[in-house]
Amino acid sequence: MGTDIYNKSSELDSIHEGLQKIVIEKGWKDLSDIQKAAIPVILNNKDCIVEAPTAGGKTEAVFFPVLTRSSKDKKSSVQILYLAPLRALLNDIELRAESYAEACSLHCFKWHGDVGQNDKIEEFKNPSQLLLTTPESLEAIMLRKAGWNKFFDGLEVIIIDEAHNFASSDRGSHLITLLERLETAIDKQPQRIAISATIGNPEEMLNWLAGRKRKIGQRVKVIAKVEKQKEFKISFFNEDNDTEDNTASSALNRYFLNLYKSLPNKKSIIFGGSRTYTEKLASAINRMNTHSGTRNPVRVRTHHSAVSKFYREEAESLIKMKSSFGSGLEAIISTSTLELGIDVGELDQVIQAGALSSSSSFLQRVGRTGRRPNKPQVFEGLCLREDDLILLTAVVSLGLKGISDKINFPTKAYHIMAHQIICLSLQNNGITVQKAWDILSAAYCYSNITFEKFKTLIDYMIEREYLRNVDELLIVGRVCEKNFLGANWRKLFAVFDSSFMYDVWSEKKHIGTLDASFVEALDIPFFFVLGGIEWEAVKVKYESRELFVRKTEIGDAPKWIVYGGQEIPYETAKEAGEILFGNERINFLTNEAGECISSKREKLKFINWSENIWRIVLLNDNKAEIWTFTGDRINKTLAKLITLSGVGMATSSYQRVEVRRRKNDETKLDIVISEFLNKLKSINEESFKYFATKLLEEVRTTKVSKFSKLLPEALWREAVAEQTFDLRGLVEKIKNKKLFTGMQIVL
């Protein structure tokens, strides 16, 4: 293609000639809008978030300018550090990154646990300018590689891909702390760039990215000039319409049949929520293939964390193949693993099986379709439960409005702080308390931790022999060595837990992993589905936790232990309220789904909720409900405060708080509740601290991190409370609300 037909923008002209050539070879007429917006910001060395939906060209928007800049001053060390949450993402982006680096006469290397040690040794001797890795591998480099400072001596920029996936989790706290340790060790402040899907609170993500020592960066986002055509549909299969004498037309059968019929001659991702449910869906489709006797079965595989690398990558490859008899796949059934930017080729549709609570996730998922010119985004939701229908309708409605939910960023990650104190001690062969504080306190995830609390943590770790104080240096203690430093320190590198797992083998091929609780509850032989394939368990080795299997044609979905469930955020809850108390016809609902929403509206209309009004409904003398639609965390906070206040025993959902009176009282319960809510509306700082203290005392310190044992109970309570309650959010939401009991205004 000749350059004479190009509308060459100044941004395109500013990148390396080798990259300009790639743009021409790919047939792009020009750079995308997000690329044009990001390139000058990045070339000016500004920290930033590059924010755009899936397939918006974010990767090139970042790689093009940083590679261009590094090519002008090529160094014999890592200059660009790219961090991603999944090995699969690194594998997926490797070829593109290599080609872009080579176009600029630079080198690229992928470093994670599946890469051979000899390759890593050679890379460490002769560093590539672009390093692709995960936070866990970066931790291993910093702890196990002598002279790693020199490896990163010329570091110019740090790129965090899928930053929204990291930010609210322990892995995000770990990552952002690693950056402070890295920058302190090399005595530099490389540019920080976060690549993110659209989020509801980008300003806070900028604070998370910057920490306490850096200037706040810039948000780079563009509005799409051409709106993609959307073909969205949510179907509902109402179990209430089932009859005992017609099981063939039951809601569940119609649900599976609808799913099955939507798959032939298309390329699809089906998002199934949990690992167990993805395998259940795969099993149902495989059974329908058998019962139909078709010569062209619907070929599916599953994709989740318990499926081995081989079978995940095989599924990613097969879905890209043109479907013909005996080859390719029609669909991958996935948990959230394929919500991220792993390339699975051009898709015809995305299907959501069951509820979804996050509009950000919806936008990521639906962005997988409609990538080709003049092709629409196609989404179908399938719901069996009324609650799932309401939530999914709210999420799709938010997505159509371009509204994303907010991320909850930790600021009291004491357990990650304790982990990082140990890592700093190992990294430096001992570290002073003040030096450790200077490094760690710069990270946003510790921004609400005081030096006094930090000292309390240190003292406890010394007392319990996780640390020793030798000549004013903190070094690892006996208990730390016993708990975390065996097996090549693997327990130290990963900050997240998994339950005991069995490795599943077919001959010499690794299939994936199963929970010990599932395997040990069954007798050999038993049958199950993993990776969307049926297996027969033929032998188990309990000592080494290995299960040996062979392929079969029957099997049920296994079960994995799941900690917690999906939290319904404020944005989704509020939209659900707007839908249930609105009167607009929702065009993307099928007739049965629309009838369900209409029926629910009719049942609830007496409540007459709106965004600015909380309704207190007296059900009887000893039971009342507060309809808020403020989401799980705020309602959970309100319910706990009501219980602690003595008003009554309270429980919550994302929609409302239910209160049961503990004892008879002459005052009507709805009046007692409204009086308490009015106190919250006018809360002062002293009362706020009192309520915060009471909530702390009520926190259930369930073990959700292997590093919680490093903390005194009071600090662990603070960490858990921050992720359980939202007192500040409750106070902000209630202060502008009118309170109604029945139809009578009480304010």
FENTAKA-V658790 format. One record per run of one state. SS is the DSSP state (hx for helix, st for strand, lp for the rest). FROM is the first residue (numbers start at 1). LEN is the number of residues. If there is no record, write none. Layout:
SS&FROM&LEN  SS&FROM&LEN
This chain:
lp&1&2  hx&3&3  lp&6&4  hx&10&4  lp&14&3  hx&17&9  lp&26&7  hx&33&11  lp&44&4  st&48&4  lp&52&6  hx&58&14  lp&72&8  st&80&4  lp&84&3  hx&87&17  lp&104&4  st&108&4  lp&112&5  hx&117&9  lp&126&4  st&130&4  lp&134&1  hx&135&10  lp&145&3  hx&148&4  lp&152&5  st&157&4  lp&161&2  hx&163&5  lp&168&2  hx&170&17  lp&187&4  st&191&6  lp&197&5  hx&202&9  lp&211&7  st&218&4  lp&222&8  st&230&7  lp&237&2  hx&239&3  lp&242&5  hx&247&3  lp&250&1  hx&251&11  lp&262&6  st&268&4  lp&272&3  hx&275&18  lp&293&7  st&300&4  lp&304&3  st&307&1  lp&308&1  hx&309&12  lp&321&3  st&324&1  lp&325&2  st&327&1  lp&328&3  st&331&4  lp&335&1  hx&336&4  lp&340&7  st&347&1  lp&348&1  st&349&5  lp&354&5  hx&359&8  lp&367&2  st&369&1  lp&370&7  st&377&7  lp&384&2  hx&386&16  lp&402&12  hx&414&15  lp&429&2  st&431&1  lp&432&1  hx&433&8  lp&441&3  hx&444&3  lp&447&4  hx&451&13  lp&464&3  st&467&4  lp&471&2  st&473&4  lp&477&1  hx&478&7  lp&485&2  hx&487&7  lp&494&7  st&501&6  lp&507&2  st&509&7  hx&516&4  lp&520&6  st&526&5  lp&531&2  st&533&9  lp&542&4  st&546&6  lp&552&4  st&556&2  lp&558&12  hx&570&11  lp&581&8  st&589&1  lp&590&1  hx&591&14  lp&605&5  st&610&1  lp&611&2  st&613&8  lp&621&2  st&623&5  lp&628&4  hx&632&14  lp&646&3  st&649&4  lp&653&3  st&656&5  lp&661&8  hx&669&13  lp&682&3  hx&685&14  lp&699&9  hx&708&3  lp&711&2  hx&713&12  lp&725&2  hx&727&8  lp&735&3  st&738&4  lp&742&2  st&744&2  lp&746&2
